[in-house]
Amino acid sequence: MIEFELPLTVAITTWRDQKTIDRALKSVMDFADFIVVVYGKPGKVD
């Protein structure tokens, strides 16, 4: 039973971490879009 429990726990933890990473990545992308909207396109800074 132990042989199966550990990989399952690792898989679930990895999956949850992946979801967290995806959510964080989406937040960063949304924030970047917000910056672009507020300050204009990147490279247009004078």
N, C-alpha and C positions, 0 to 999 in steps of 0.2 A: 504493500500500500504506500509506503514512504517513497518508493521509487517513482510512483506516479504523481504523488502530491507535490513534490518539489518542482518538477518541470511545469506543472499546471500553475502553481503559484507564480513562478517566474514569468510564464506566458501571460497571466492575468495582469501582473505588475507591469510588464512591458507594454501590454495593450493599453492600460490606463495611462502610463507615461506617454505613450504615443498620442493618445487623445489630448492629454494636457499640452504636449508639444504642439499639436495641430491647433489647439485653441489659442495658445500663446502666439503662434505664427500668424494666425488670422487677426489677432489683436494688433500685432505689429503692422500688418498690412493695412488694416483699417486706420491706424494712427498715421501711417505714411500717406494714405489717401487724404486724410484730414489735413495734414501739413501742406500737401500739394494744393488743396482747395483754398486754404487760408492764405498761404504765402506765394502761391503761383507755382509754376513748373520749376523743377530743380535746374540750376544753371542760369536762372534769370536774376540771380542776386546781384544788386549793384551797391 
